[in-house]
């Protein structure tokens, strides 16, 4: 079974700090790696995504770093804010196989004021 | 507003009963999905459909059934064969093909077996 392993399961960061969430995958055919953000009681929403032709993508305070040789990618949240407190999911898919995503287990992020 | 509507938000079921969760989208998306979410286990795919009148089993299809008679609708039935149905259920949709097609999620439905 295709897997995406995510760590840590939970993370507590002080306001203004850097939050880092890591994911590792097995299937080298994966070529699209999105991150989703989910607030309690809500559906996940796309936060940022990357393809393996680049090693980093930045959108505001959110950055994805991608290491193709290690089959790892990570989400960095700079200047973390209490409003960033949510569950974050990494995911991966093979774009030519359609839209089916494989999700990581999720990371519950708490940013303390 | 465009989006995905799931109903009901909360549902209680007695053991041995079938229940159906509704999912409607007005995004004109071809593909629709059902995920189950349990604490600490991420999102697990139950069923997905890339076109009307066609659907495929996901990773945990046992005890569930779906239909796709209309492009905008993809209801999920949780049958009495599902041994542990209490969970948060998420419906999603996307364009069928194309690079980077974003999956959009509904607000979810909480199902509790009592």
gemmi code that builds the backbone of each chain (N, CA, C; Angstrom):
import gemmi

chains = {
    "A": [
        ("UNK", (0.839, -1.183, 0.000), (0.000, 0.000, 0.000), (0.884, 1.247, 0.000)),
        ("UNK", (0.505, 2.184, -0.827), (1.250, 3.433, -0.838), (1.057, 4.129, 0.490)),
        ("UNK", (2.144, 4.639, 1.052), (2.063, 5.285, 2.348), (2.771, 6.621, 2.346)),
        ("UNK", (2.270, 7.466, 3.179), (2.923, 8.729, 3.490), (2.974, 8.817, 5.008)),
        ("UNK", (4.165, 8.874, 5.541), (4.344, 8.915, 6.994), (4.632, 10.336, 7.439)),
        ("UNK", (3.891, 10.783, 8.436), (3.950, 12.166, 8.897), (4.360, 12.215, 10.351)),
        ("UNK", (5.182, 13.205, 10.678), (5.593, 13.404, 12.072), (5.875, 14.877, 12.328)),
        ("UNK", (5.730, 15.348, 13.572), (5.232, 14.596, 14.720), (3.708, 14.493, 14.710)),
        ("UNK", (3.159, 13.721, 15.589), (1.713, 13.603, 15.691), (1.117, 14.865, 16.285)),
        ("UNK", (1.845, 15.478, 17.222), (1.402, 16.742, 17.797), (2.605, 17.645, 18.015)),
        ("UNK", (2.341, 18.943, 18.028), (3.413, 19.922, 18.090), (2.907, 21.153, 18.820)),
        ("UNK", (3.688, 21.609, 19.782), (3.341, 22.824, 20.506), (4.462, 23.833, 20.293)),
        ("UNK", (4.085, 25.017, 19.844), (5.044, 26.064, 19.509), (4.605, 27.370, 20.160)),
        ("UNK", (5.556, 28.170, 20.542), (5.235, 29.486, 21.081), (4.994, 30.464, 19.934)),
        ("UNK", (4.148, 31.428, 20.194), (3.868, 32.472, 19.203), (5.182, 33.077, 18.721)),
        ("UNK", (5.289, 33.211, 17.404), (6.491, 33.766, 16.812), (7.545, 32.736, 16.446)),
        ("UNK", (7.361, 31.523, 16.893), (8.322, 30.465, 16.611), (8.105, 29.822, 15.248)),
        ("UNK", (8.938, 28.867, 14.938), (8.847, 28.141, 13.669), (8.266, 26.757, 13.928)),
        ("UNK", (7.227, 26.426, 13.177), (6.632, 25.090, 13.259), (7.134, 24.279, 12.071)),
        ("UNK", (7.584, 23.065, 12.355), (8.102, 22.204, 11.289), (7.421, 20.846, 11.363)),
        ("UNK", (6.830, 20.446, 10.257), (6.154, 19.153, 10.151), (6.777, 18.400, 8.981)),
        ("UNK", (7.081, 17.128, 9.219), (7.801, 16.341, 8.230), (6.966, 15.192, 7.679)),
        ("UNK", (7.211, 14.883, 6.405), (6.555, 13.746, 5.786), (7.546, 12.977, 4.930)),
        ("UNK", (7.382, 11.660, 4.904), (8.217, 10.787, 4.091), (7.313, 9.866, 3.276)),
        ("UNK", (7.732, 9.590, 2.076), (6.911, 8.741, 1.209), (7.751, 7.615, 0.630)),
        ("UNK", (7.060, 6.622, 0.116), (7.740, 5.451, -0.427), (7.669, 5.378, -1.950)),
        ("UNK", (6.543, 5.782, -2.486), (6.310, 5.612, -3.915), (7.031, 6.696, -4.715)),
        ("UNK", (8.056, 6.334, -5.451), (8.822, 7.317, -6.209), (8.047, 7.878, -7.396)),
        ("UNK", (6.899, 7.310, -7.686), (6.065, 7.840, -8.767), (5.239, 9.053, -8.331)),
        ("UNK", (5.145, 9.283, -7.035), (4.418, 10.462, -6.564), (5.034, 11.720, -7.171)),
        ("UNK", (4.182, 12.597, -7.674), (4.715, 13.806, -8.296), (3.912, 15.058, -7.957)),
        ("UNK", (3.115, 14.986, -6.926), (2.371, 16.165, -6.472), (2.164, 16.019, -4.978)),
        ("UNK", (2.572, 17.061, -4.225), (2.605, 16.965, -2.771), (1.917, 18.195, -2.167)),
        ("UNK", (0.639, 18.063, -1.834), (-0.074, 19.175, -1.202), (-0.085, 19.061, 0.328)),
        ("UNK", (-0.283, 20.179, 0.968), (-0.522, 20.223, 2.407), (-1.918, 20.806, 2.628)),
        ("UNK", (-2.636, 20.178, 3.565), (-3.965, 20.642, 3.920), (-3.993, 21.090, 5.368)),
        ("UNK", (-4.830, 22.098, 5.638), (-5.016, 22.627, 6.979), (-6.466, 22.376, 7.385)),
        ("UNK", (-6.652, 21.861, 8.585), (-8.002, 21.557, 9.051), (-8.232, 22.133, 10.440)),
        ("UNK", (-9.258, 22.960, 10.553), (-9.680, 23.477, 11.850), (-10.731, 22.540, 12.435)),
        ("UNK", (-10.860, 22.525, 13.762), (-11.791, 21.586, 14.407), (-13.199, 21.683, 13.851)),
        ("UNK", (-13.770, 20.536, 13.523), (-15.134, 20.477, 13.033), (-15.319, 20.923, 11.601)),
        ("UNK", (-14.244, 21.174, 10.910), (-14.311, 21.639, 9.521), (-13.614, 20.662, 8.593)),
        ("UNK", (-13.886, 20.808, 7.283), (-13.166, 20.004, 6.324), (-11.784, 20.582, 6.056)),
        ("UNK", (-10.837, 19.745, 5.630), (-9.497, 20.246, 5.296), (-9.549, 21.196, 4.100)),
        ("UNK", (-8.614, 22.133, 4.075), (-8.504, 23.079, 2.965), (-7.064, 23.097, 2.482)),
        ("UNK", (-6.892, 23.170, 1.160), (-5.547, 23.201, 0.592), (-4.799, 24.432, 1.074)),
        ("UNK", (-3.579, 24.202, 1.559), (-2.745, 25.284, 2.084), (-1.668, 25.668, 1.070)),
        ("UNK", (-0.921, 24.699, 0.621), (0.189, 24.929, -0.299), (0.568, 23.582, -0.897)),
        ("UNK", (1.129, 23.596, -2.109), (1.497, 22.338, -2.764), (2.793, 22.523, -3.543)),
        ("UNK", (3.482, 21.398, -3.786), (4.759, 21.444, -4.495), (4.885, 20.250, -5.415)),
        ("UNK", (5.650, 20.426, -6.481), (6.003, 19.326, -7.362), (7.499, 19.097, -7.256)),
        ("UNK", (7.997, 17.903, -7.595), (9.403, 17.571, -7.358), (10.397, 18.271, -8.266)),
        ("UNK", (9.944, 19.117, -9.169), (10.901, 19.829, -10.013), (11.506, 21.039, -9.298)),
        ("UNK", (10.985, 21.355, -8.111), (11.557, 22.431, -7.310), (11.831, 21.908, -5.905)),
        ("UNK", (12.787, 22.532, -5.214), (13.158, 22.067, -3.879), (12.459, 22.861, -2.774)),
        ("UNK", (11.869, 23.968, -3.137), (11.221, 24.788, -2.127), (10.144, 25.658, -2.764)),
        ("UNK", (9.070, 25.845, -2.014), (8.010, 26.745, -2.445), (7.521, 27.520, -1.245)),
        ("UNK", (7.404, 28.820, -1.412), (7.024, 29.674, -0.297), (5.777, 30.457, -0.642)),
        ("UNK", (4.843, 30.500, 0.304), (3.653, 31.329, 0.177), (3.402, 31.990, 1.516)),
        ("UNK", (3.774, 33.262, 1.596), (3.625, 33.980, 2.855), (4.502, 33.378, 3.927)),
        ("UNK", (3.881, 32.985, 5.052), (4.649, 32.401, 6.151), (4.836, 30.887, 6.008)),
        ("UNK", (4.261, 30.320, 4.980), (4.296, 28.867, 4.789), (5.287, 28.493, 3.686)),
        ("UNK", (6.155, 27.526, 3.991), (7.160, 27.068, 3.041), (7.172, 25.543, 3.013)),
        ("UNK", (7.185, 24.992, 1.807), (7.417, 23.556, 1.650), (8.853, 23.365, 1.190)),
        ("UNK", (9.567, 22.462, 1.873), (10.887, 22.042, 1.427), (10.784, 20.610, 0.941)),
        ("UNK", (11.421, 20.333, -0.199), (11.270, 19.018, -0.818), (12.644, 18.424, -1.092)),
        ("UNK", (12.849, 17.187, -0.649), (14.106, 16.480, -0.866), (13.796, 15.189, -1.620)),
        ("UNK", (13.986, 15.236, -2.934), (13.585, 14.103, -3.769), (14.413, 12.862, -3.475)),
        ("UNK", (15.704, 13.014, -3.266), (16.570, 11.855, -3.051), (16.233, 11.150, -1.750)),
        ("UNK", (15.849, 11.922, -0.741), (15.485, 11.340, 0.549), (14.026, 10.941, 0.612)),
        ("UNK", (13.253, 11.303, -0.407), (11.809, 11.057, -0.429), (11.144, 11.654, 0.803)),
        ("UNK", (11.469, 12.916, 1.045), (10.903, 13.612, 2.190), (10.482, 15.019, 1.788)),
        ("UNK", (9.472, 15.521, 2.464), (9.087, 16.911, 2.286), (8.544, 17.434, 3.616)),
        ("UNK", (8.667, 18.714, 3.807), (8.295, 19.283, 5.094), (7.603, 20.630, 4.921)),
        ("UNK", (6.803, 20.951, 5.916), (6.105, 22.235, 5.970), (6.724, 23.056, 7.088)),
        ("UNK", (7.111, 24.266, 6.767), (7.628, 25.201, 7.750), (6.652, 26.366, 7.865)),
        ("UNK", (6.250, 26.668, 9.089), (5.403, 27.831, 9.342), (6.235, 28.828, 10.129)),
        ("UNK", (6.573, 29.907, 9.482), (7.375, 30.940, 10.116), (6.479, 31.859, 10.942)),
        ("UNK", (7.061, 32.449, 11.999), (6.309, 33.393, 12.833), (4.932, 32.820, 13.168)),
        ("UNK", (4.916, 31.643, 13.733), (3.658, 30.942, 14.011), (2.741, 31.778, 14.898)),
        ("UNK", (1.457, 31.737, 14.589), (0.449, 32.512, 15.299), (-0.606, 31.595, 15.904)),
        ("UNK", (-1.270, 32.035, 16.970), (-2.325, 31.195, 17.562), (-3.390, 30.779, 16.544)),
        ("UNK", (-3.641, 31.628, 15.568), (-4.606, 31.295, 14.521), (-4.159, 30.186, 13.597)),
        ("UNK", (-2.880, 29.803, 13.699), (-2.377, 28.671, 12.895), (-2.684, 27.340, 13.567)),
        ("UNK", (-3.162, 27.390, 14.807), (-3.479, 26.158, 15.525), (-4.537, 25.371, 14.772)),
        ("UNK", (-4.160, 24.199, 14.341), (-5.020, 23.380, 13.483), (-4.335, 22.030, 13.306)),
        ("UNK", (-4.996, 21.151, 12.571), (-4.368, 19.893, 12.186), (-3.889, 20.025, 10.738)),
        ("UNK", (-2.669, 19.601, 10.501), (-2.077, 19.713, 9.171), (-1.845, 18.309, 8.606)),
        ("UNK", (-2.231, 18.139, 7.359), (-2.047, 16.865, 6.674), (-1.167, 17.059, 5.450)),
        ("UNK", (-0.155, 16.222, 5.321), (0.535, 16.161, 4.047), (-0.141, 15.098, 3.193)),
        ("UNK", (0.097, 15.162, 1.905), (-0.513, 14.206, 0.993), (0.368, 14.074, -0.234)),
        ("UNK", (0.090, 13.047, -1.009), (0.861, 12.820, -2.231), (0.010, 12.072, -3.231)),
        ("UNK", (0.317, 12.275, -4.490), (-0.373, 11.500, -5.511), (0.451, 11.433, -6.789)),
        ("UNK", (0.062, 10.517, -7.634), (0.609, 10.416, -8.974), (-0.391, 11.091, -9.893)),
        ("UNK", (-0.016, 12.221, -10.455), (-0.994, 13.031, -11.178), (-1.590, 12.308, -12.367)),
        ("UNK", (-0.837, 11.476, -13.025), (-1.361, 10.817, -14.211), (-2.354, 9.726, -13.865)),
        ("UNK", (-2.435, 9.359, -12.598), (-3.361, 8.292, -12.200), (-4.701, 8.841, -11.751)),
        ("UNK", (-4.907, 10.131, -11.947), (-6.161, 10.713, -11.506), (-5.985, 11.482, -10.216)),
        ("UNK", (-7.068, 11.664, -9.499), (-7.035, 12.600, -8.389), (-6.871, 11.950, -7.024)),
        ("UNK", (-6.688, 10.658, -6.951), (-6.660, 10.003, -5.650), (-5.415, 10.421, -4.880)),
        ("UNK", (-5.634, 10.945, -3.673), (-4.554, 11.381, -2.793), (-4.310, 10.360, -1.703)),
        ("UNK", (-3.049, 10.203, -1.322), (-2.685, 9.437, -0.136), (-2.289, 10.432, 0.937)),
        ("UNK", (-2.947, 10.363, 2.105), (-2.722, 11.334, 3.169), (-1.806, 10.779, 4.247)),
        ("UNK", (-1.049, 11.690, 4.878), (-0.357, 11.363, 6.101), (-1.335, 11.320, 7.267)),
        ("UNK", (-0.823, 10.965, 8.438), (-1.688, 10.753, 9.597), (-2.135, 12.046, 10.266)),
        ("UNK", (-1.508, 13.148, 9.927), (-1.906, 14.423, 10.499), (-1.036, 14.852, 11.664)),
        ("UNK", (-0.881, 16.156, 11.822), (-0.156, 16.748, 12.939), (-1.023, 17.823, 13.564)),
        ("UNK", (-1.280, 17.673, 14.852), (-2.068, 18.679, 15.559), (-1.121, 19.745, 16.092)),
        ("UNK", (-1.223, 20.936, 15.528), (-0.367, 22.050, 15.908), (-1.092, 22.978, 16.875)),
        ("UNK", (-0.433, 23.286, 17.977), (-0.935, 24.276, 18.938), (0.097, 25.372, 19.060)),
        ("UNK", (-0.328, 26.593, 18.811), (0.549, 27.739, 18.956), (0.093, 28.524, 20.181)),
        ("UNK", (0.928, 28.550, 21.189), (0.586, 29.252, 22.429), (0.852, 30.744, 22.323)),
        ("UNK", (-0.040, 31.554, 22.882), (0.137, 33.010, 22.787), (1.317, 33.526, 23.608)),
    ],
    "B": [
        ("UNK", (-23.415, 30.358, -3.343), (-21.984, 30.126, -3.253), (-21.645, 28.739, -3.781)),
        ("UNK", (-20.486, 28.619, -4.455), (-20.047, 27.321, -4.918), (-19.400, 26.556, -3.793)),
        ("UNK", (-19.645, 25.229, -3.795), (-19.024, 24.459, -2.746), (-19.616, 23.081, -2.626)),
        ("UNK", (-19.282, 22.430, -1.540), (-19.736, 21.077, -1.258), (-20.583, 21.120, 0.001)),
        ("UNK", (-21.769, 20.578, -0.080), (-22.690, 20.568, 1.051), (-22.900, 19.152, 1.529)),
        ("UNK", (-22.598, 18.937, 2.798), (-22.840, 17.642, 3.405), (-23.969, 17.760, 4.422)),
        ("UNK", (-24.804, 16.746, 4.455), (-25.854, 16.730, 5.469), (-26.189, 15.301, 5.846)),
        ("UNK", (-26.639, 15.075, 7.096), (-26.680, 16.068, 8.164), (-25.300, 16.302, 8.759)),
        ("UNK", (-25.170, 17.315, 9.569), (-23.891, 17.590, 10.237), (-23.652, 16.574, 11.346)),
        ("UNK", (-24.706, 16.237, 12.067), (-24.624, 15.257, 13.144), (-25.706, 14.202, 12.943)),
        ("UNK", (-25.343, 12.967, 13.160), (-26.285, 11.868, 12.966), (-26.002, 10.786, 13.992)),
        ("UNK", (-27.076, 10.301, 14.586), (-26.965, 9.217, 15.535), (-27.655, 7.991, 14.951)),
        ("UNK", (-27.027, 6.865, 15.099), (-27.562, 5.634, 14.533), (-27.592, 4.535, 15.576)),
        ("UNK", (-28.638, 3.792, 15.555), (-28.691, 2.612, 16.415), (-27.985, 1.466, 15.710)),
        ("UNK", (-27.414, 0.602, 16.491), (-26.754, -0.558, 15.904), (-27.749, -1.356, 15.063)),
        ("UNK", (-27.308, -1.815, 13.912), (-28.169, -2.588, 13.030), (-28.904, -1.770, 11.998)),
        ("UNK", (-28.779, -0.457, 12.074), (-29.460, 0.410, 11.120), (-28.502, 0.875, 10.025)),
        ("UNK", (-29.053, 1.045, 8.834), (-28.307, 1.712, 7.772), (-28.597, 3.204, 7.832)),
        ("UNK", (-27.614, 4.019, 7.504), (-27.814, 5.458, 7.411), (-27.157, 5.959, 6.139)),
        ("UNK", (-27.725, 7.034, 5.592), (-27.171, 7.611, 4.370), (-26.762, 9.049, 4.621)),
        ("UNK", (-25.530, 9.348, 4.247), (-24.997, 10.702, 4.341), (-25.059, 11.330, 2.955)),
        ("UNK", (-25.535, 12.558, 2.923), (-25.707, 13.252, 1.652), (-24.499, 14.112, 1.335)),
        ("UNK", (-24.153, 14.201, 0.055), (-23.096, 15.081, -0.419), (-23.505, 15.647, -1.773)),
        ("UNK", (-23.560, 16.959, -1.838), (-23.926, 17.650, -3.079), (-22.865, 18.708, -3.378)),
        ("UNK", (-22.463, 18.801, -4.654), (-21.498, 19.827, -5.041), (-22.011, 20.590, -6.261)),
        ("UNK", (-21.735, 21.896, -6.264), (-22.134, 22.723, -7.407), (-20.911, 23.330, -8.070)),
        ("UNK", (-19.801, 22.601, -7.995), (-18.544, 23.066, -8.577), (-18.328, 22.516, -9.984)),
        ("UNK", (-19.276, 21.732, -10.457), (-19.175, 21.081, -11.771), (-17.956, 20.151, -11.851)),
        ("UNK", (-17.612, 19.562, -10.732), (-16.495, 18.633, -10.703), (-16.929, 17.241, -11.137)),
        ("UNK", (-16.026, 16.580, -11.869), (-16.327, 15.219, -12.296), (-16.110, 14.205, -11.184)),
        ("UNK", (-15.066, 14.396, -10.394), (-14.674, 13.397, -9.405), (-15.202, 13.751, -8.021)),
        ("UNK", (-15.642, 12.732, -7.304), (-16.106, 12.903, -5.922), (-15.575, 11.773, -5.064)),
        ("UNK", (-15.440, 12.044, -3.770), (-14.779, 11.109, -2.852), (-15.486, 11.106, -1.507)),
        ("UNK", (-15.339, 9.988, -0.800), (-15.713, 9.920, 0.599), (-14.507, 9.450, 1.399)),
        ("UNK", (-14.211, 10.229, 2.462), (-13.143, 9.881, 3.387), (-13.730, 9.692, 4.776)),
        ("UNK", (-13.064, 8.854, 5.519), (-13.390, 8.690, 6.934), (-12.207, 9.222, 7.738)),
        ("UNK", (-12.517, 9.942, 8.815), (-11.465, 10.492, 9.663), (-11.663, 10.022, 11.089)),
        ("UNK", (-10.650, 9.351, 11.633), (-10.605, 8.941, 13.035), (-9.399, 9.621, 13.671)),
        ("UNK", (-9.470, 9.895, 14.954), (-8.347, 10.566, 15.624), (-7.046, 9.801, 15.443)),
        ("UNK", (-6.019, 10.521, 15.029), (-4.698, 9.927, 14.910), (-4.489, 9.024, 13.722)),
        ("UNK", (-5.490, 8.927, 12.846), (-5.355, 8.024, 11.699), (-5.495, 8.734, 10.372)),
        ("UNK", (-5.548, 10.027, 10.388), (-5.608, 10.744, 9.129), (-6.898, 10.508, 8.381)),
        ("UNK", (-6.823, 10.647, 7.085), (-7.986, 10.522, 6.210), (-7.868, 9.232, 5.407)),
        ("UNK", (-8.881, 8.405, 5.516), (-8.861, 7.143, 4.786), (-9.977, 7.130, 3.740)),
        ("UNK", (-9.608, 6.738, 2.545), (-10.532, 6.782, 1.411), (-11.488, 5.604, 1.447)),
        ("UNK", (-12.785, 5.910, 1.380), (-13.809, 4.869, 1.401), (-14.195, 4.475, -0.020)),
        ("UNK", (-14.669, 5.433, -0.779), (-15.055, 5.244, -2.177), (-14.734, 6.508, -2.951)),
        ("UNK", (-14.551, 6.356, -4.254), (-14.421, 7.522, -5.097), (-15.051, 7.250, -6.456)),
        ("UNK", (-15.415, 8.345, -7.109), (-16.081, 8.253, -8.405), (-15.499, 9.332, -9.312)),
        ("UNK", (-15.073, 8.919, -10.482), (-14.480, 9.882, -11.415), (-15.463, 10.294, -12.506)),
        ("UNK", (-16.605, 9.605, -12.549), (-17.587, 9.929, -13.568), (-18.939, 9.389, -13.134)),
        ("UNK", (-19.988, 9.970, -13.644), (-21.339, 9.519, -13.299), (-21.504, 8.041, -13.655)),
        ("UNK", (-22.222, 7.340, -12.769), (-22.535, 5.922, -12.939), (-21.318, 5.012, -12.852)),
        ("UNK", (-20.248, 5.518, -12.257), (-19.058, 4.692, -12.057), (-18.400, 5.086, -10.746)),
        ("UNK", (-17.948, 4.094, -9.985), (-17.248, 4.380, -8.747), (-16.343, 3.198, -8.405)),
        ("UNK", (-15.337, 3.490, -7.596), (-14.369, 2.472, -7.214), (-14.213, 2.433, -5.700)),
        ("UNK", (-13.865, 1.270, -5.183), (-13.593, 1.118, -3.765), (-12.272, 1.787, -3.430)),
        ("UNK", (-12.260, 2.382, -2.250), (-11.026, 2.921, -1.721), (-10.369, 1.906, -0.805)),
        ("UNK", (-9.716, 2.395, 0.233), (-8.956, 1.516, 1.111), (-9.805, 0.823, 2.177)),
        ("UNK", (-10.965, 1.411, 2.493), (-11.777, 0.864, 3.587), (-13.248, 0.799, 3.185)),
        ("UNK", (-13.545, 0.197, 2.055), (-14.908, 0.195, 1.507), (-15.865, -0.769, 2.212)),
        ("UNK", (-15.349, -1.735, 2.941), (-16.223, -2.747, 3.539), (-17.219, -2.122, 4.502)),
        ("UNK", (-18.496, -2.453, 4.306), (-19.542, -1.930, 5.174), (-20.133, -0.617, 4.695)),
        ("UNK", (-19.688, -0.156, 3.542), (-20.180, 1.095, 2.961), (-20.681, 0.838, 1.540)),
        ("UNK", (-21.584, 1.698, 1.076), (-21.999, 1.658, -0.316), (-22.249, 3.081, -0.802)),
        ("UNK", (-22.122, 3.282, -2.099), (-22.324, 4.601, -2.702), (-23.097, 4.454, -4.001)),
        ("UNK", (-23.545, 5.590, -4.508), (-24.136, 5.654, -5.839), (-23.726, 6.976, -6.462)),
        ("UNK", (-23.715, 7.021, -7.784), (-23.377, 8.269, -8.475), (-24.302, 8.391, -9.696)),
        ("UNK", (-25.544, 8.698, -9.415), (-26.546, 8.813, -10.468), (-26.546, 10.190, -11.118)),
        ("UNK", (-26.052, 11.176, -10.398), (-25.975, 12.544, -10.911), (-24.579, 13.082, -10.665)),
        ("UNK", (-24.133, 13.965, -11.506), (-22.783, 14.511, -11.388), (-22.593, 15.229, -10.065)),
        ("UNK", (-23.634, 15.905, -9.594), (-23.481, 16.741, -8.414), (-23.711, 16.012, -7.102)),
        ("UNK", (-24.095, 14.742, -7.141), (-24.478, 14.048, -5.922), (-23.729, 12.730, -5.754)),
        ("UNK", (-23.299, 12.455, -4.519), (-22.529, 11.234, -4.247), (-22.862, 10.773, -2.817)),
        ("UNK", (-24.033, 10.212, -2.591), (-24.414, 9.799, -1.233), (-23.676, 8.547, -0.776)),
        ("UNK", (-23.416, 8.503, 0.520), (-22.730, 7.375, 1.158), (-23.677, 6.696, 2.134)),
        ("UNK", (-23.846, 5.403, 1.999), (-24.640, 4.639, 2.951), (-23.714, 3.836, 3.852)),
        ("UNK", (-23.873, 4.034, 5.137), (-23.136, 3.260, 6.128), (-24.055, 2.116, 6.542)),
        ("UNK", (-23.693, 0.912, 6.186), (-24.585, -0.214, 6.442), (-24.321, -0.828, 7.809)),
        ("UNK", (-25.213, -1.701, 8.196), (-25.067, -2.378, 9.484), (-23.860, -3.302, 9.495)),
        ("UNK", (-23.297, -3.571, 8.320), (-22.107, -4.426, 8.248), (-20.835, -3.701, 8.669)),
        ("UNK", (-20.916, -2.383, 8.765), (-19.753, -1.616, 9.201), (-19.666, -1.737, 10.713)),
        ("UNK", (-18.603, -2.376, 11.199), (-18.533, -2.731, 12.614), (-18.228, -1.569, 13.523)),
        ("UNK", (-17.566, -0.583, 13.048), (-17.172, 0.551, 13.893), (-17.412, 1.850, 13.137)),
        ("UNK", (-18.672, 2.221, 12.965), (-18.994, 3.343, 12.082), (-18.847, 4.732, 12.693)),
        ("UNK", (-18.684, 4.816, 14.002), (-18.578, 6.136, 14.632), (-17.323, 6.844, 14.140)),
        ("UNK", (-17.509, 7.968, 13.468), (-16.379, 8.684, 12.862), (-16.876, 9.987, 12.269)),
        ("UNK", (-15.934, 10.751, 11.776), (-16.195, 11.985, 11.047), (-16.031, 11.670, 9.557)),
        ("UNK", (-17.078, 11.926, 8.770), (-17.055, 11.569, 7.359), (-16.953, 12.828, 6.502)),
        ("UNK", (-16.031, 12.795, 5.574), (-15.769, 13.945, 4.717), (-16.002, 13.587, 3.264)),
        ("UNK", (-16.764, 14.418, 2.604), (-16.981, 14.306, 1.168), (-16.081, 15.320, 0.478)),
        ("UNK", (-15.604, 14.985, -0.695), (-14.720, 15.889, -1.427), (-14.988, 15.769, -2.921)),
        ("UNK", (-14.486, 16.755, -3.658), (-14.627, 16.703, -5.112), (-13.434, 17.383, -5.764)),
        ("UNK", (-13.230, 17.066, -7.041), (-12.155, 17.700, -7.801), (-12.458, 17.542, -9.283)),
        ("UNK", (-11.721, 18.285, -10.101), (-11.773, 18.009, -11.526), (-11.181, 16.622, -11.738)),
        ("UNK", (-11.601, 15.955, -12.765), (-11.233, 14.554, -12.903), (-9.770, 14.355, -13.236)),
        ("UNK", (-9.247, 15.155, -14.101), (-7.882, 14.973, -14.527), (-7.196, 16.327, -14.578)),
        ("UNK", (-5.944, 16.305, -14.934), (-5.220, 17.553, -15.039), (-4.229, 17.692, -13.909)),
        ("UNK", (-3.209, 18.458, -14.127), (-2.164, 18.571, -13.133), (-2.602, 19.429, -11.956)),
        ("UNK", (-2.237, 18.994, -10.784), (-2.490, 19.764, -9.573), (-3.944, 19.990, -9.258)),
        ("UNK", (-4.831, 19.129, -9.769), (-6.242, 19.373, -9.502), (-6.519, 19.292, -8.004)),
        ("UNK", (-7.006, 20.403, -7.487), (-7.207, 20.531, -6.051), (-8.430, 19.755, -5.628)),
        ("UNK", (-8.318, 19.078, -4.517), (-9.465, 18.413, -3.913), (-10.074, 19.360, -2.895)),
        ("UNK", (-11.361, 19.594, -3.033), (-12.100, 20.453, -2.121), (-12.957, 19.580, -1.224)),
        ("UNK", (-12.974, 19.934, 0.067), (-13.714, 19.148, 1.039), (-14.970, 19.876, 1.504)),
        ("UNK", (-15.957, 19.082, 1.879), (-17.121, 19.618, 2.559), (-16.823, 19.825, 4.033)),
        ("UNK", (-17.853, 20.212, 4.796), (-17.680, 20.513, 6.214), (-17.724, 19.264, 7.079)),
        ("UNK", (-18.093, 18.151, 6.509), (-18.075, 16.898, 7.236), (-19.377, 16.562, 7.937)),
        ("UNK", (-19.537, 15.278, 8.230), (-20.694, 14.777, 8.970), (-20.203, 13.875, 10.093)),
        ("UNK", (-20.722, 14.139, 11.305), (-20.363, 13.309, 12.445), (-21.411, 12.205, 12.591)),
        ("UNK", (-20.945, 10.979, 12.584), (-21.847, 9.852, 12.785), (-21.480, 9.173, 14.097)),
        ("UNK", (-22.482, 8.983, 14.933), (-22.286, 8.304, 16.215), (-23.259, 7.137, 16.314)),
        ("UNK", (-22.755, 5.996, 16.657), (-23.601, 4.824, 16.884), (-23.932, 4.737, 18.361)),
        ("UNK", (-25.228, 4.651, 18.648), (-25.663, 4.614, 20.051), (-26.338, 3.285, 20.370)),
    ],
}
model = gemmi.Model(1)
for chain_id, residues in chains.items():
    chain = gemmi.Chain(chain_id)
    for i, (resn, *xyz) in enumerate(residues, 1):
        res = gemmi.Residue()
        res.name, res.seqid = resn, gemmi.SeqId(i, " ")
        for name, pos in zip(("N", "CA", "C"), xyz):
            atom = gemmi.Atom()
            atom.name, atom.element = name, gemmi.Element(name[0])
            atom.pos, atom.b_iso = gemmi.Position(*pos), 0.0
            res.add_atom(atom)
        chain.add_residue(res)
    model.add_chain(chain)
structure = gemmi.Structure()
structure.add_model(model)
structure.setup_entities()
